[in-house]
Amino acid sequence: MKHPVYFKHSPDNPTPLSHRVVRKVRFDELDPLNIVWHGHYASYFEDARVALGNFYGIGYMDFFNQGIAIPLKKFHVDFYKPLQFDVSYTIEALLHWNEAARLDFEFNIYDTDGGLQSSGYSVHLMVDKVQGVLVAKPTFFEDFCEKWRREEIK
């Protein structure tokens, strides 16, 4: 199985930022087939996305405190192997570089042996308090991106 490429990477762009969280499948997440119901994957990806944002200081509340919301624009998931009850798994979130005022996240879910279970992505826009879409990055995020570009953030 070849891992899909969701976002183009230019050699001029900094390396994507990454963060991982570990979870265990709970009984209430199963469907009648005794595997994780597909709708839970959005929540799994969100767990890793929030952890990445909080780790790097660019989480929901960091944007909110600057008067900016980051609503979801696109969401996609590819399923390879189902997750089953009581199994531990790792969710990896990667933030890819983008020149625009948006956040491009890639997600990978791995089993305990490192096998890829599923992958996907989400794209988040940046909007102001009156729901106006930003065309330029807000100052605090532009400052963050400059540090990222200089590899002061890894």
Residue pairs with C-beta under 8 A, 6 or more apart in sequence:
1 80
1 116
3 108
3 116
3 119
4 78
4 119
6 76
6 96
6 104
6 106
6 119
6 120
6 121
7 96
7 98
7 104
7 106
7 121
9 16
9 96
9 97
10 97
13 96
13 97
14 97
14 148
14 149
14 151
15 151
15 154
16 94
16 95
16 96
16 97
16 106
17 52
17 56
17 94
17 95
17 148
17 153
17 154
18 52
18 92
18 93
18 94
18 95
19 48
19 51
19 52
19 55
19 56
19 92
19 93
20 48
20 90
20 91
20 92
20 93
21 47
21 48
21 51
21 90
21 91
21 93
22 88
22 89
22 90
22 91
23 44
23 47
23 88
23 89
23 91
24 86
24 87
24 88
24 89
25 36
25 83
25 84
25 85
25 86
25 87
25 89
26 85
27 85
29 36
29 37
29 40
30 36
30 37
30 84
30 85
31 37
31 38
33 82
34 84
34 85
35 82
35 83
35 84
36 82
36 83
36 84
38 77
38 79
41 77
41 79
41 109
41 118
41 120
42 75
42 77
44 91
44 107
44 109
45 75
45 77
45 91
45 93
45 105
45 107
45 120
45 122
47 91
48 91
48 92
48 93
48 107
49 93
49 105
49 107
49 122
50 59
50 60
51 93
52 93
52 94
52 95
52 105
53 59
53 60
53 62
56 95
56 144
56 153
57 144
58 141
58 144
60 70
62 140
63 69
63 70
63 126
63 138
63 141
66 138
66 140
66 141
67 128
67 129
68 126
68 127
68 128
68 134
68 138
69 126
69 127
70 103
70 124
70 125
70 126
70 127
71 124
71 125
71 127
72 122
72 123
72 124
73 102
73 123
73 124
73 125
74 121
74 122
74 123
75 120
75 121
75 122
75 123
76 120
76 121
76 122
77 107
77 118
77 119
77 120
78 118
78 119
78 120
79 117
79 118
80 116
80 117
80 118
80 119
81 111
81 115
81 116
81 117
81 118
82 117
83 89
83 109
83 117
83 118
87 111
87 112
88 112
89 109
89 110
89 111
89 112
89 117
90 109
90 110
91 107
91 108
91 109
92 107
92 108
92 109
92 110
93 105
93 106
93 107
94 105
94 106
94 107
94 108
95 103
95 104
95 105
96 104
96 105
96 106
97 104
97 145
97 148
97 149
98 104
100 135
100 137
101 125
101 126
101 133
101 134
101 135
101 136
101 137
101 138
101 141
102 123
102 124
102 125
102 126
103 123
103 124
103 126
104 121
104 123
105 121
105 122
105 123
105 124
106 119
106 120
106 121
107 119
107 120
107 121
107 122
108 116
108 118
108 119
109 116
109 117
109 118
109 119
110 116
110 117
111 117
125 133
125 134
126 133
126 134
126 137
126 138
126 141
127 133
127 134
128 134
136 142
137 145
144 153
147 153
